[in-house]
Amino acid sequence: MKYIPIFSSMAEQPSLEAYERPALEPPPGTVALGSERTWTLLESDSLVSPLASGDVDLELGGEQFQIFCSVCHGSDARGKGPVVGPNRIPDIPTLDLHSEQARAYTDGYIWGMITNGRGLMPSYRRIPATVRWQVVAYLRALQAGEVAPPAETAGSSAIEAE
């Protein structure tokens, strides 16, 4: 078998090494393609719901509230969810969403709390932004008495009876 040498000119060519220059930082305020802009809690305080009154779906907002919020805040949003209270985790008072303090929050601030979490409340950024606005609209309707909270289920009353 005849020996064929490797071309030495390929090994000695000018080239750029990986990561030779640092990557450029994106300009401030840009958002990666396919992602949403993030807002801090204080930045979100000035936000206004992008939903027009005809776009508000209180049924969807109520459904999402019952799934994500009612565990701690209760189905009536009074802060008496089935996992909160003595001998449960955590044993701290939960915000009554009908209180004057909660009513004084702007819609943007409530949206920001849902988005970023606050205290022991986790972030619910996994819920799409428009659905978070639906939850805020449902909460405002619940505070105003425009919608009635669903009746307690047998499972949640059994937990409270313990």
MOQUIRA-V230250 format. One record per backbone hydrogen bond with DSSP energy under -0.5 kcal/mol. NH is the residue of the N-H (numbers start at 1). CO is the residue of the C=O. E is the energy in kcal/mol with one decimal. If there is no record, write none. Layout:
<<NH CO E> <NH CO E>>
This chain:
<<5 3 -0.5> <10 7 -0.7> <11 7 -0.6> <12 8 -0.9> <13 10 -0.9> <20 17 -1.5> <30 27 -1.6> <35 32 -1.9> <44 40 -2.3> <45 41 -0.6> <45 42 -0.6> <46 43 -1.0> <47 44 -1.5> <55 52 -1.7> <56 52 -0.8> <56 53 -0.5> <58 56 -0.7> <61 57 -2.4> <62 58 -2.6> <63 59 -2.2> <64 60 -2.4> <65 61 -2.3> <66 62 -2.4> <67 63 -1.7> <68 64 -2.8> <69 64 -0.5> <69 65 -2.1> <70 65 -2.1> <72 69 -1.1> <73 69 -2.8> <74 70 -1.4> <77 74 -1.5> <79 73 -2.7> <80 73 -0.8> <81 72 -2.1> <83 71 -1.7> <84 81 -1.4> <85 90 -0.8> <88 85 -1.6> <92 90 -1.6> <97 77 -1.9> <97 95 -0.7> <99 96 -1.8> <103 99 -2.3> <104 100 -1.7> <105 101 -0.7> <105 102 -0.7> <108 47 -0.7> <110 106 -2.1> <111 107 -2.5> <112 108 -2.5> <113 109 -2.2> <114 110 -2.3> <115 111 -2.4> <116 112 -3.1> <117 113 -2.2> <118 121 -1.1> <121 118 -2.4> <124 114 -2.6> <125 115 -0.5> <127 124 -1.8> <132 128 -2.0> <133 129 -1.7> <134 130 -1.5> <135 131 -2.0> <136 132 -2.0> <137 133 -2.3> <138 134 -2.4> <139 135 -2.6> <140 136 -2.4> <141 137 -2.1> <142 138 -2.6> <143 139 -2.6> <144 140 -1.9> <145 141 -0.6> <145 142 -0.7> <146 141 -2.4> <147 141 -0.9> <157 153 -1.7> <158 154 -1.6> <159 155 -1.4> <160 156 -1.8> <161 157 -1.5> <162 158 -0.7> <162 159 -0.9>>
